[in-house]
């Protein structure tokens, strides 16, 4: 359990961790911090980080002591408005409810199941004439783009444009120095996205459907156009990169553990692999929260107004809940990972992603390529502090 006390000691400072360590091997850093200083300010990034599962749970669910509203960051400037991710209470709930219809169970059964199967077959069919490929680029990326286009109800010029937009938004949101050159890139992406959204609005008004954009513009009391645009951008900024990386991670985990892959094939329990992939390497490793009121945690005081990083990538490896957390193991005892968040800001798209991967992608991919193997001549490297995934996924398909 999280230790909350009346202690008023200052947060200790870690001056050993470097940005390169967080980019290349954050698991080793977090393992040390969970053991020695689970609440600590990492000097290199200028943020207090929470690394224990109980503490990250608290920060995401205790709305008395933690919130999300912060006008000091570059995010509002980069996204061209204040997204629902930076709102709390009724304001956040109203904007969340404006798109929640897309994720209703009836649409999963009536619309998304067939749509996900179709985009999976389209993406996998592009591999049929290949014997050796990088699945991150040739499968995970195009499938993520197709999946997101359908769910959001948008039609970019091509899949690369979605990733270009996402990268511009992410880089802009992390532009703590407010560099005009960085914002120039996000401004251009905002202009392109706004034109894309506006082009689709007339279509959705004439052809209502369960996509996010259609649901928002056809609501009885729709949000303003500017807020519809801004909240679509938060979906793009996280989902397309997150989905690509999580898909790549899960396939990699299965290929390096053939016994587990065989279990999934024989039992049809692909959901086990999907969940473990999300836990093993969380595609979004850390999320910001603001201390709403001073709180003492594990003997140190978190000051009011401080921005902290809630590291779900570390929480998912907390030895209090996971044995040998560094290993990909679909047979773990059931325990909820924190990859899709908790509390009011829990990701709405988590169930759709799991449906795409568990019900469509994994069974179809390994049915089409039952002899697929990892390419032993090329190592798979994971990179990233905030967003993390394999930089490549080289395989032999036959």
N, C-alpha and C positions, 0 to 999 in steps of 0.2 A: 504494500500500500504506500501511496505517496505520503511523505512526512511533511506536515504543515505545522509550523511552530511559531512561537513569538520571537524567535531569534532575529537579530538585526546585524548580522555580519555581512560584510561586503562580499560580492561575488568574486571568487578567485579568478585569476587571469592565467590563461594558457598562452605562453609565448613561444612554445615549441612547434606548434602546428603551422604549416605553411599552406598557401592556396594550392600548391602543386600536390601536396599530400591529400588534400580533400578532393582534388580532381582525380588522382590516380588510384588511391587506396583509402577511401574514407572509412571502410569497415575496420581497419586496424586502428585508426584514430578513435573511432567511437567505442571500440572495445576497451581501449585504455581509459577513455573518459568515463564510461559507465562504471568502471571499477574504481577509479581514483577521484574524479571530480565530475559527477554527473550533471551538475549545474555550473557552468563555467563560461567566462567570456573568452572567446578565441580572438586574440589580439589581431591576427592577420586579416580577419573579416569584420572586426569591430562589432561583433554581436554576441550576446549571451545565447548559448545553445542548451537545449534540454535533450538529453540522450536516453533517459530511462522511459520505458513504456507507460508506467503509471503517471509520470510527470507530463508526457506528451498528451496522454488522455485527458488529464486535468486541464491543460492549457487549451484544448480544443472544445471542451464541454462546459467549463466553468465560466459562464458569461458574466458573473459578478466581478471576477478578477482579471479577465482577459477579453479583448475584443479585436476587431479587424480594421476599424476605421482609422486611416492615417493619411492625412493630406500632404505629409512631408516627403513622401517617396516620389520617384519618377513615374510611377505606374499610371497615374491619371493623365499626365502629359503624354506618355507613350501611347495610351489607348484612346486618346481623344475624348476622354470622359471618365467619370467615376463608376467603375463596374460594381456589380453586386458583390464581388469578392471583397470589396473595401467598405461594405455596409453591414450594419447589424440591426437586430430587432425588427420592427414592422417594415422599415424601408427595405431591408434585405429580403424579408419574407415575401413582400409584394412582388418583387422582381423575380424571385425564385419561383413563385407560384405562376408567374406569367409564362413559364416554359415547362412546367412540371407535367403537363398533359402528354407531352412527347414520350415520357418515360413510363406511362401507365401500363400495367400488366396486359390490358386488352390489346394495346398496340404491339406489344411484344409478340403476342399470339397471332394477331390478324395481319400485321404489316411487317414487322422487323424480322421475324424468323425467315420468311421467304426472301426478303430483300438481302439479308446477310448471307444466305446460301447462294444467292445469285452473284453477289459481288465476290464471294470467296471463289466460286467456280471460275469467274472471269479472271481473277488474279492468278490462280493456280494454273489455269490453262496456258498462260503466257510462258510457263516454265517447261512445257511438254517436250520441246525440241532441244532442251539443254541437258547436259550431263554434269556440268560443274557450274556453280553460280554463287553469288553472295546474296543470301536470302534477305538480308536487311534492306538491300537496295531493290532487289527484283520481286520481293513478295511483301515484306512487312511494311515498307513505305507506300507502295501503290494501294495495298489493301486498306491501310489506315486512311489514306486520302479518299478512297471510294466510300468507305464506311462513314466518314465524317460528312462528306458531301450529302449523302442521303439523309443522315440524322439531322443535320442543320438545315437542309433545304437550300443549298447554294450550288452554283456552278462556276468555279474558277476556270481560268483559261486552261490549266493543266494541273496535275498533282504537284509539280514542283512549286507552283505558285502558293499553294497552301503552306508548304514548309517554309517558303521564303517569308510569307506573312508571319507565321508563328515565330520564326527566328528574329524578325525585326521587332515584334512586340516584346518578346522575352528580353532581348538585348536592350531595348528601350526602357523596360521596366526596371532593369538592373543598372541603369545609367545614373548612379548616385552622384556623379560629378556634373550632371546636367550638360553633357557635351553636346553642342548644337549639331555636330556631324552625325552623332548617333541618332538624335531625334529626327534628323533629315531622312534617315532610312525608315523610321517608324511612321513619319508623316506621309511618305510616299506609299507605304503599305496601307495606311489608313485611307488614303484617297482611292486606292485600287479596291479595297474591301467595301467601302461605301458605295462605289459604283456597282460592284457586284451585287450587294444586298438590294440596292434600289431597283436594279434590273429585274430581280427575282420577285419583288413584292407584288407587282401587278399579276404575275403568273399565279402566285399563291392565293391572291384574293379571288381569282377566277377558278382556281383548282385547290380548294382546301384539302389539307392532308396532315398527317401527324408530325411533320418535321418541325423543328424548333422555330424557324422563321415563320412558317405558316401559322402555327399555333399562336405566336405572339401578335402577328398583324391582324389575325381574324378574331382576336379576343373581343368580348363585348365592350370593355373599357381598356383599349390597348395602351401600352407604355408609349411615351414619346418616341419619335423616330430616332432621335439621338441616343436614347437609352436602349432601344432595340439593337441598334448598331453596336453600341459599346459592349453589351452583354453577349452578342454573337462573337465578338472578338476575344472575350475571355475563354469561350469554348474553343476557338481556334488556337489560341496561345498555349493552351495546355494539352488538349486532347489529341491532336494529330501527332505531335512528338511523343507524348506519353504512350499512345497506342503502339506506334512503331517500335519503341524501345521495349515495351512490355512483351509484345509478340516475339521479338527477337530473343529476348532473355528466356522466355518459356521454351521456345524451340531448342535453344542452346542447352538448357537444363535437361531436356529429354534426350537429346542426342548424346550427351556425355554420360547418361545413365540409362543404357539400353534395357536393363531389367525393369526400370520404372516405365519406360516407353512401352514395353511388352505388356505390362500390367494394364496400362490405359487402353491398349488395343484390345486385349482380351476381355476386360471388364466394361469397356465403354465409359470409364470414369475420367473423362478428359477434364472435368471440373477440378479434379484434384491437382492436375498439372497447372491449370490456369491460376488457381489460388496460390500455389507454391511459387510460381514464377513471380507473381505480384509481391509476395513476401520476401523472396530471396534477394532480389534487387529491385527495390521500389523505384519506378520510373521517375517519380517526383520525390526526391529525397528529403526535402525540407520545406516548411511553410512558415511564413511570418505571422506572429501575433503581437498585439500591443498589450502591455500591462495596464489594465484599466484602474486598478487600485493596488496599492502596495501589498505584497504578499511574501511571507517567509516560507521558503521551500528548501527542505534538506539542510536547514541550518544557516541559509543565507537569504538575504532580502532582495527581492526583485523590485526595483523602484517603479513607481507610477510613471507611465509615459514611455518606458523603455521598450524598444522593439526587440523581440526575442525570435530565435529560430527554433521551431518545433521540428525535431529531426525524426520523422517517421521511418526513414531508412535505418536509423539506429534502433528505434523502438521495435522494429520487426526482427531484430537480432538480439533482443534483450534476453540474457541467459535465465532470467526469472521465469520466462515463458517458453523459451525455445532451447532445446538441446542440440548442440552442434549447429548453431544457426547459420554458419558459413556454408553448410552443405545443402544442395538441392535435394529435398526428400518429400515426395508426395504422400508418404505414409505417416506423416506427423499426426499426433493427437490433435483434434480440432481445437483451434484457438484463433481468435479473430486478429488478422493483421490490420494495420492502420493506413495502408497505402491509399485508399480512397477517402481518407479523412474521417472525422467524427463530428457529432454535434450539428449545429445549424448549418455549417458550411460543408457537410459531407457531399461528396461528388454525386450528382444526380445520374451521371452516365455510367456508373460502375456496373450496374446490372446489365446494361446493353453491351458493354465491352465483354463481360463474362459470357454472354450469350453468343456473341460473335466468335469468340475464341473456342469455347467449350463445345458449342453445338454445331458450329459450321467449320471453322478453319482447321482445327487439329485433326478431327476424324477424317475430313476430306483430303487434307494434305498427305497424311500418312497412308491413306488408302490408295492415293494416286502414286505415291513414291514409297512403297513399303521397304525398300532397301536403302533409303537415304542414310548417309553417314556424314559426320563432320570431317572436314578436310584436315588430316593430321599434320600437314606441312605448314599450315597457317594458324597461328595462335589467335584466339579471340580476346580482344582487349576491351575492358569496360572503362568508360571515362565519364566525368561529370560530377559536380557538387550538387547543384540544384536539380537538374535533370540528368538522369544517368541511364546508360544502356550500352550495348555492344557497339563498337565502331564499325564492325563488319561481322558477317556470319557465313563464312565460306563452307560450302558443303558439296559432296558428290550426291547427285540425285539418283544415280543408278550405279 
